[in-house]
Amino acid sequence: MGTTTTGIYCRNICPVPFAKPKNIVLFACAAAAESAGFRPCKRCQAQAALGTPAWLGTSAVVNRAFRLILEGALNEGNVTELAERMGIGPRHLRRLFVQHLGAPPLKIAITRRIHLARNLIEESGLRMTQIAFCSGFKSIREFNHAIRVSTGQSPNELRLVAGAPQSSARSSGLELRLPYRRPFDWSSLIAFLRRRAIPGVEFVTDYSYQRTIEMGGVPGFLTVKPDTTGPRLVVSLDTKGAKGLEQAVERIRRIFDLGADPVQIASHLSRDPRLRHILKQRPGIRVPGVWDGFEGAVLAVLGQKLSSAGSKQSVTRLVQMFGISVDSPNHGLKYLFPRPEVLARADLSKAGIGNVRAKILRDLAGSTVRRQLKFSTLRTLEQTVCQVGTACGIDESTANYIAMRAFGEPDAFPSREPALRRSLAGRETTVSPAQAIDLADQWRPWRAYAAMLLCNESGRRMSPNDKRGNALIDIVPSG
């Protein structure tokens, strides 16, 4: 909401007393407020707000176009090219964005760059030139102008006020804080990731997620932990330079599903009595994503499913034989996951992978190398599932699993999951995949979250560690 007397916009949980109703203007998202000339409140950090449900778009076209903007579609391309990917004209796309979000696509993209840049200015020791270009700005002049218009201060003034570390304070790596909406079921999400951690690539505990990464072609290491002082995740990136940082931040947001609105999702899914009880017991469900779409697809082919971690032995051999070695003292993190161009021509039988799966993996890798399979948002879920299935010849349920984790499709539904079908059966032994799809129709457009709830509940064995992980999030104050 914006206050006309001060020219500042706030989140609805701001500790500052609200202005008189006649002086308040409501906006659908931060970009709309800034388009109207309002600056973000410094008390509630309004620029870090993830937005209202409208931020994700009440239109499927707006929702998917918005996700493409988050993936950087307007950094190299333009609105016309974005509209073509959505199958509509650029004028119609702008009209839809203004209707649903209160701001055109380009303003949404600029606002996102400003928020990332401000995060880096206030919390890192990166030079302003580095911040400008790794945030998506094309020139220093554009960067300086955008920051001053948005905040009323220059980048250097922002850094002085925030007391951020100087450029020399951190010779390598940087630290960010990424906000999320409460509630947030950290313990379920981290347990899911821990069971599926790739030996040599990932190391997961109750309190942290670590892995090897590649940013701008440079190897590095990622650590993510909950922030005990607020509803944020603390992200540490140990890498040389900041090239590719914008894409890296979006990947981290997808791994932990930080764009989700758990209140909206729970409100819809609670209409089903069988889900209502689970949501009360375990609020804040998230669908865990993956760092790299190709990596997630390979793991799915090797047997990783929603209710099964798959064969660690096959994955370990694959990484050790075809991954790229990196020097690291961190918990045995010694490899980057194998690249598609390597697996496309590799003799996978040396890793103990059978002929059928080896062929699927080579087809998958070849399609990725030739750009026939791109792990970016498509127009519809059906297109995503069809593209994945065509690229490597897998069944529809596995393609849906890949869609929900690698593409972030909220309505993907892996109907063949045994645990899911048992949960849906009630007193019966199980239901068929077709019956599962029929029963799940009431959960649209959040079937992926319902599937996560049911599979987590089916396989959950609460342990002391799980309880400690849950308590870690519970101590975070609201707001």
N, C-alpha and C positions, 0 to 999 in steps of 0.2 A: 504494500500500500504506500502511496506517496502523499506527502503533506505539502500542500500548495504554499503555505506560509514560509516554509524553510527550504523547499526544493530538494528534500531528501526522501528516499523511499526506504521502508523497513520491512522486515519479516513480521508475521503476525505474532511472534513470540518475543518481540523486542522488549527489553526491560524498561525502556523509556515510556512514560505515559502517552497514550494516543492523543492526537489532536482532536479538535471538535469535528463532528461528522461532516459539517459543511466544508471543512478544509481537507478532507481525505479523498483521494482518488485511488481506485482499485485497478491493479494491472494483472494480466495473466502470467507474466514472467518478468525477470529482471531486464531482459532486452527491451520489452515494451516500456518499462519505466524509464530506462535510459534513453530510449528514442524520444520520449516526451520531455527530456531535459532534466530528469531527476538524478541525483547522485546517491550512491549507497550509504546507508547508515554505518558508522564506525563501531557502534556498540553491538549491534546484532549481526555484523558482517553480512549484510544483505546480499552482497555480490557473490557470496559463497552458497546462497540458497539454491537447492536443487530445483525449486519451482513447484508450482501447484500441479495437479493432474493435467491441467491444460497444457503445461509445459511439454508433456509428451504427446500432446495432440489428441483431440477427440476424433480426428479424421485419420484413417489408416494411411492415407497419402502423406499427410503432414508428419505423422509419427515416423514413417520410414525415411522421408526426406530429412527430417531432423536427425535421425540416426546417421545418415550419410554425412551430414554436416559435422557431427561429432567425430566421424572417421576421417575428416579432412577433405571432403569433396570440394569445398570452396577455397581451399588453399592453392591448389593448382588449376582447378577448373573454374567455371562461372555458373551463374544461375540457369542459363540456357541449357548447359550440359546436364546440370542436375535435374532440370525438368524433363529432359529427354530420357533420362534413366527412370523417371517415374511414369513415362508414357503420356505426359500432358504438356501443354504449352507453358512458357515462362510466366506470362501474365496471369494465367490461372493459378500457377503455383504461388506467386506472390499474393494473390487475392486470398487463397486458402490460409497462408501463413498469417496474414493480417487478421483474418476472421477468427482463427483459432488461438493464435499466440500473441496477437497485438503488435507484431513487428515482422518485416519482410525477412527472407532467408539471409540476405547479406548482413543485416543488422544482428541477427542471431549469431552468425559466425564471428562477427567483430566482437560482440559482447563476450563470447566464449574465449577469444584470444585475450581480451582485457583481463578476464578473471584469472586465467592461467598466468599471465604476465604479472599481475598483482601478487599472486601467491609466491612467485619466484622472487619478486622485488623484496617482499617483506620477510621471507623465510630462508633465502639462500644468499650466498656470497657471489653469485654469478655476475659477470660484467653486464651492463645494460645492453650492449651490442648483442651478446649471446642471448639474453632474455628476449630481445625484440624478435630475432629470427627464429628461435626455437619455439616461440609462442605463435608463429604463423604470420607475423607482420612482414611485409615485403620491403620496408625501408625504416630507418631510424626516425625519420620525420613523421611517418604515419604512426609509428609506435608512440612517440612523444605526444603527438596531438591527441590520439585516442585516450591515453592515460589521463591527460590534463582535462579533457572534456568530461570523462567519466567520473573523476575523483576531485577535480578542482585543484590538484597538485601535480607537480612534475614527478617523474620517476625517482629522481634523487631526493626530493622532499619526502616522498612516501617512505623511502628507505630510512631516512634519518628519524622520522617519527616512529617507525616500527622498531628501530634499533637492530636492524638485520646485520649479520656478520659482514665484514668487509671482504672484498674479492680475494684477499690473500689468506683469509681465515680457513678456507677449505680448499686444499689443493686438488682434490678429486672428490667427486660425488656431491650429492645434494640431498636435502630433506624437504619433503612436502607434507601437507596435511590435506587429505581429501574428505569432505563432509559426506554424511549420509543421513537419511531419514530414520528416526527411531520409530518402532523398535527394530533391533538388529540381532538376529539369532546367530551370533558369532560361533558358538560352540558347535552347532549343526553344520555350518558351512566349513569350518576348519577341520571337523572330523571327516567330512566328505573328501576334502582335498588331501588330508593326511593318508587316508586309505588308498588314494590313487597317486601318491607322490612318486615321481620317476627317479629311481636310484641314480645318483650322480648328477642329476639336473635340479631336483627339488629337495628341500628339507623342511618338514612341517612339524611344528609342535602345537601344544594347546594354545600357545600365546603368540605364535609368529608363523609367517610364511616366507620362505627364502628360496631363491632359485637363480640359476644362471640366465642371462638375457643377452640380447644383441640389439644395440641401439645405433642406427646409422652405420651398420657394418662393424661396430666396435663391441667386443665382448664386455660384459659387466655383470653386476650382481644386484639383485633386488631383495629388499627385506620389507615386510609389511607387518605392522603391529597395531592393536587398538590404542587410541589415545585415551588415557585415564582422566583427562581434564575436560573432555567434550565429545560430542558425537562425530568423531573423525577417525580416520585411519592415518597413522604416521608411516610415510613411505620414504625409505632410504634407498637411493640409487648410487651405487659405487661404480662409476664409469668415467672414462676420460672424455670430456666434452659433453655437450648437451644436444647434439644433433639427433633428431628423431624423438625429442622429449614429448612433444605434443601427442604423437601416436602412442608413445609408451604410457602416458597418463591415461589415455582412453582404454588401453589394454588392461591396465590395473583396475580401472573402474568397472570393466566388464567382468574380470575375474571375480570381484567381490559384489557385483551387481549393485553398484552404488546409485544407479539411476532409478532403482525400483521405488515405488510408493507403497510400502507395506500396509498402510491404512486402507488405501483404495482396494488393493488386492484382497486383503482380509475381509473387507466389507462385502465384496462380491462372492468370495468362496464360502463365507459363513452361511450363505443361504442353504448349503448342503449340510445337514446335521452331522454327517460322518466327518466332515472337515472342521465344523465349528468347534468341537471339543479339542481337536489337535491344535487349532489356532489359539485357543485360550491357554493351553498348556505350553505351547512353543511359539509365541508371537515373533514376527519379524523374519519370516521365511525369505530366503534368497535362492536364486538359481546360480550356482557357481559356474563361472566361465573358464576360459583357457587363455594362456598368454598368446598362443599362436594357433590359428585355425587348423593348419596342416597337422601340427602336433596332435591336436585333439582328435582329428579324423583318424590318424594312424593308430592311436590308442584304442579307438572304438573298433577298428578293424581287428586289432589284436585281442579283442574280447572284453574291453572295458565297457560297462553298461551303467545304467542308472543305479541298479541294485547290485552290481558286481564290479570289483576293482580290476578284474582280468588277471592275466598271467604276468607277474613281475619278472619272472625268469626270462621270458621272451623279450620284454621291453629292456631289461638290463643288458642282455647280449646285443640287442640292436643299437643301443646307445654307445656301448663300449666299442663296438666294431666300426660303426659308421658316424658316430658323433665327432665333434671337433673338441679336442682337448684344450682346457684353459687352466692357468695356474691359479689356485685358490686355496687358502687355509681354512675355508668355511665349511665345516661339516661334510667333507667329502664331495663338495660340488665341483666336479672336475670336467664336465662336458657340456657343450651346447647340443641341443637336440639335432639329430641328423637333418640336413637340408633336403628338400624334394629332389633337386638335381642329382644328389648322391644316391638316394634310394631308387630313383628311376632306372639306374643302370647297375644297381648292386646285386650281388649274388646272395639273396636273403636266406638261402638254405644253410649258409655258414652260421647264421644266427639261430638255427633250429626252427625256422618258420616254414610250415608246410606249403606245398605247391599252390593250393587254392588261395590261401591268404597272401602268399607272395605275389601272385598275379594281381590280386586286388590292390595291394600296396603299390606295385609298379604302375598300375593304371591310375591310381590316385595321384602318385607323384608326377607322372607324365602329364596328367591333366592340369596339375598345379603349375608346372614349369611352362606349359604352353598357354597358360592364362585362360584355359577353358573352364577352370574352376577357380573362382575368386572368393575369398572369405570376407565378403563385404555384403551389406544389406541389399536384398533384391526387392522387387515390388510386392511379392506375396510369399507366405509360408510355403504354399504349394510349389512355387518356382524354386525356392531354396531346396526343398526335399527332392524335387525332380532333378535339379542340377547335380546335387550330391550323389543321388542314386545312379544317374547316368554316367558320372565321372568314374565311378569305381565298382559299379554293379553290386551294391549292397541292398539289403532288404529295407522296406520303408520304415520300420521301427528304428533300425540303426541310423538311418538318415535323419529321422526326427531327433534322435539323441544328439547327433552332430549339430543339427540345426539349433537346438536349445542351448548347447554349450559353446560352440564355435561361432555361431551367428547371433546369439542372444535373442532367439525367437521366443517370445513369452507364451505363445500358443502351441508350440511344438509338443507332440505327445507320443512317446515311444510305447506303443500299445502292446508290444510283445513282452515287456518286462514281467518276469514271473512274480516278483513281490508286489508289483502294482496290480496285477490281475488277481492275486490272492486277496489283497486288501479290498478290492471291489466285489469279491464274491460273497462277502458276508458269511452266511452259514454254509454255503457251497464250497467245494474244494477250490475251484478256480473258475474264471470266465474266459471266453475266447477273445482274441484281439478285436474282432468285430464288435462283440458285446461291450468290451472296454471302451471302444470309441463312441458307441452309442451312449453309454453311461456318462462319459466325460463331456458330452456336448453342452451340458448345463454350466460347465466351468469356463467356457470360452469368454473372453480371449486370454485367460490365464491358466490354461491347462498344464503348462510346464511347471508352474508353482504348485498346483494341486498334485501333480505326479511326484514332485519332490517331497511334499508333505507326507503322502501315503508311503512312499518308499523309505523315507527316514524313520517314520513311525514303525514300519514293519521290521526294520533291521536294527532299531535302536536298543542298545544295552547300556543304560546310564551307568557311568563310572565316576569315581571321585574326580578324575581329571576333567571329565565333561562338565561336572558341576562347577569346578573352579573356573573353567573357561566361560561358563554362563555368568558367573558372579563378576568376572572382569568387565563385562559389558554393563551389568546391572548397576555398577557404581557410577557410570557416566551420568551426570546431571542432565535433565531435560533442557532443550533449547540449544 
